[in-house]
Amino acid sequence: AQGSVTASPSQYDGEYDCPVTVGTPGVTLPLDFDTGSSDLWVFSSELPASERSGHAYYTSSSSSTSKLDSGETWDISYGDGSGAEGNIYIDKVTIGGITVTSQAVEAAESVSSEFVSDTSNDGLVGFAFDSINTASPNHVQTWFGNAEAQLASPVFTANLKKGKAGNYNFGYIDSSEYTGSITYATINSANGFWEFSASGYAVGSGAFSSQSIDVIADTGTTLIYLPAAIVKAYYAKVSGSSNSASAGGYIFPCSATLPSLTIGIGSYKAVVPGTFLNYAPNTGSTCFGGLQSNAGIGLSILGDVFLKSQFVVFNQGVPKIGFAPG
Ligand SMILES: O=C(CN1CCCCC1)Nc1ccc2c(c1)OCO2
């Protein structure tokens, strides 16, 4: 089997949400596909009504195929401080025409305010490695982990776009979605992430600095977070920029012309256009950068600002990750 699903950007490309059908009869929910985590969780009838407002949700008792995963709970916290927790049902989950008949569906009993107010999604699908799934006392498998048996190849691809719909494909690589050739990097999955070493960076037309940068590819994170020294070197080329405590990161005049950012993957030079690095308006005539320091995060993240400039192959078989111009 093979599948494909549309990925729709929220405002400012903050996240990319995809329709996922759960249970029988199916309820279709827009879920945030997140290669930085490994829980599939949904807003549910078990939430207080106040936390469900503005959201669609899963009601396990209305699904004839739902079965309580007795004794199992989940509780997740994300790097941005948001979180959710609840209990678990086994039910049918279909994405892009591919159905997993016995998927662990983590039903939310409580969600943090960030999720209540983010009405773009009604939960998440984690596409990282099973080792960081939060179900307890036993891990549950990701949807992709369960779907792999149906796929010709243990791959999914991300074809995210700036300001318009893109897609995720499962089980195949569509050569019409990229140009040139795909360059792969080996994945170190020891921390449960799609983690690899980038080979360096360049700012605009400047010299490429060859250095190993440990990064994760995370579709669930909006921005790019890199070591402070690299970020400082980037904004040194943006007149009027500053690292603003009140804004929570680097800002600059919205009229600024931003240089591109090149990230090396092996010998491949992945270029993020300067326009992608003006993320969104801040206050007044200042704008907030799509590249920010990783200080305090503990790792570097290639989030959507980077990923939407590329065609990305996530191969869980090896594991390896591939990039080509989108
Ligand atoms: O938390 C996330 C991603 N997370 C994915 C699930 C939805 C809520 C956002 N990313 C993230 C991770 C570390 C960070 C950060 C953001 O901001 C500063 O440090």
The ligand as a Gaussian input file, in Angstrom:
#p B3LYP/6-31G(d) Opt

LIG

0 1
 O        7.666000      22.144000      21.700000
 C        7.990000      22.091000      20.547000
 C        7.150000      21.395000      19.506000
 N        5.837000      21.089000      20.036000
 C        5.230000      20.039000      19.205000
 C        3.868000      19.674000      19.714000
 C        2.980000      20.889000      19.766000
 C        3.616000      21.976000      20.607000
 C        4.993000      22.299000      20.101000
 N        9.111000      22.629000      20.051000
 C        9.998000      23.336000      20.815000
 C       11.045000      22.675000      21.412000
 C       11.978000      23.395000      22.149000
 C       11.797000      24.760000      22.290000
 C       10.752000      25.394000      21.700000
 C        9.809000      24.682000      20.957000
 O       10.799000      26.715000      21.966000
 C       11.963000      26.928000      22.732000
 O       12.540000      25.654000      22.971000

